[in-house]
Each structure stands twice: as structure tokens, then as C-alpha cells.
Amino acid sequence: MSEIITTYPEVKKCNVSYILAVNDTLNVISGKWKLPIIATMLKERQRFSEIQKQIPKISPRMLSKELRELELNGVVVRTVHNTTPVLIEYGLSDSGKKIMDVLDKMVEWGLNHRELILHQNAEKAG
């Protein structure tokens, strides 16, 4: 949080601004499928079928809906190549690429939290 306050000093002055910024972030990336979809595009652009193969339980309809929402929110860029057959690729926008930092922090926290919980449960059981 100290980095956020240094970078965005107005957030320090107004707790409401901080909460709104968190809500804005959650509105873009929340849901069961958005982060896995984003994760498929972290290294390179993907075709619809490639994304679907990497997320086996997502239906084509849901994938299409989520990609549209991510595109509307400026996270994903849809590129249509004028070839035969038409090639459509999805990739992260410049803003979307910055989500990698958020994901890295989430993974770090998740691993640390899991270890903490497992340790606490082991102490209770033992």
C-alpha cells in the first residue's frame, strides 16, 4: 500500500478514492473466468480455440461473453486479419499487460496464505 500512496498521493487523503480504485479493478477482473482468460494471453496473442483449449471447462458462449467484456474494459484487443479463412486473435492491451504485476502479487499472497493456513491447521491437529 505504501507504493500506492507514494504514486497516488490523493489516495492517501481520501479513503473513498482507495475503495473506488479497488472496486474499479475488481469490476474489470472479477468473475470465475476473466483472470484465467487473461493468463492465457500473458505471453502471446491467442485464437479463440487456443484460449478455450487452455481453459477446458469454459463454454464457447461464456468465453465469447467474457472476451467481449474484457475488450470493452480495454484489457483485451481483438485483431481481425484479412486472410482466408479469417484469422481472429486476442491479445492484451498495454493496460492489460500491466495486470501481470497484479497477478504476480496475487500468486505471491496466495502461496504465502496457503502455507500459513496449512501450518495453522497442522498445529491444531497435532
Contacts in CASP RR format, 6 or more apart in sequence:
PFRMAT RR
TARGET T0000
AUTHOR 0000-0000-0000
METHOD contacts of the structure
MODEL  1
MSEIITTYPEVKKCNVSYILAVNDTLNVISGKWKLPIIATMLKERQRFSE
IQKQIPKISPRMLSKELRELELNGVVVRTVHNTTPVLIEYGLSDSGKKIM
DVLDKMVEWGLNHRELILHQNAEKAG
4 11 0 8 1.000
4 18 0 8 1.000
5 11 0 8 1.000
5 12 0 8 1.000
8 17 0 8 1.000
8 21 0 8 1.000
10 17 0 8 1.000
11 17 0 8 1.000
11 18 0 8 1.000
11 21 0 8 1.000
25 102 0 8 1.000
27 73 0 8 1.000
28 34 0 8 1.000
28 70 0 8 1.000
28 73 0 8 1.000
28 75 0 8 1.000
29 35 0 8 1.000
29 38 0 8 1.000
29 75 0 8 1.000
29 99 0 8 1.000
29 102 0 8 1.000
33 55 0 8 1.000
33 58 0 8 1.000
33 62 0 8 1.000
33 63 0 8 1.000
33 66 0 8 1.000
34 66 0 8 1.000
34 69 0 8 1.000
34 70 0 8 1.000
35 103 0 8 1.000
36 54 0 8 1.000
36 55 0 8 1.000
36 58 0 8 1.000
37 51 0 8 1.000
37 55 0 8 1.000
37 58 0 8 1.000
37 63 0 8 1.000
37 66 0 8 1.000
37 67 0 8 1.000
37 70 0 8 1.000
37 76 0 8 1.000
38 70 0 8 1.000
38 75 0 8 1.000
38 76 0 8 1.000
38 92 0 8 1.000
38 96 0 8 1.000
38 99 0 8 1.000
38 103 0 8 1.000
39 103 0 8 1.000
40 46 0 8 1.000
40 50 0 8 1.000
40 51 0 8 1.000
40 54 0 8 1.000
40 55 0 8 1.000
41 51 0 8 1.000
41 76 0 8 1.000
41 90 0 8 1.000
41 91 0 8 1.000
41 92 0 8 1.000
42 92 0 8 1.000
42 97 0 8 1.000
42 100 0 8 1.000
42 103 0 8 1.000
44 91 0 8 1.000
45 79 0 8 1.000
45 89 0 8 1.000
45 90 0 8 1.000
45 91 0 8 1.000
46 54 0 8 1.000
46 89 0 8 1.000
46 90 0 8 1.000
46 91 0 8 1.000
47 87 0 8 1.000
47 88 0 8 1.000
47 89 0 8 1.000
47 90 0 8 1.000
48 60 0 8 1.000
48 63 0 8 1.000
48 64 0 8 1.000
48 67 0 8 1.000
48 88 0 8 1.000
48 90 0 8 1.000
51 63 0 8 1.000
51 67 0 8 1.000
51 90 0 8 1.000
52 58 0 8 1.000
52 60 0 8 1.000
52 63 0 8 1.000
55 63 0 8 1.000
58 66 0 8 1.000
67 76 0 8 1.000
67 78 0 8 1.000
67 90 0 8 1.000
70 76 0 8 1.000
71 77 0 8 1.000
71 78 0 8 1.000
74 93 0 8 1.000
74 95 0 8 1.000
74 96 0 8 1.000
75 92 0 8 1.000
75 93 0 8 1.000
75 95 0 8 1.000
75 96 0 8 1.000
75 99 0 8 1.000
76 90 0 8 1.000
76 91 0 8 1.000
76 92 0 8 1.000
76 93 0 8 1.000
76 96 0 8 1.000
77 90 0 8 1.000
77 91 0 8 1.000
77 92 0 8 1.000
77 93 0 8 1.000
78 88 0 8 1.000
78 89 0 8 1.000
78 90 0 8 1.000
78 91 0 8 1.000
79 88 0 8 1.000
79 89 0 8 1.000
79 90 0 8 1.000
79 91 0 8 1.000
80 86 0 8 1.000
80 87 0 8 1.000
80 88 0 8 1.000
81 87 0 8 1.000
81 88 0 8 1.000
81 89 0 8 1.000
92 99 0 8 1.000
END
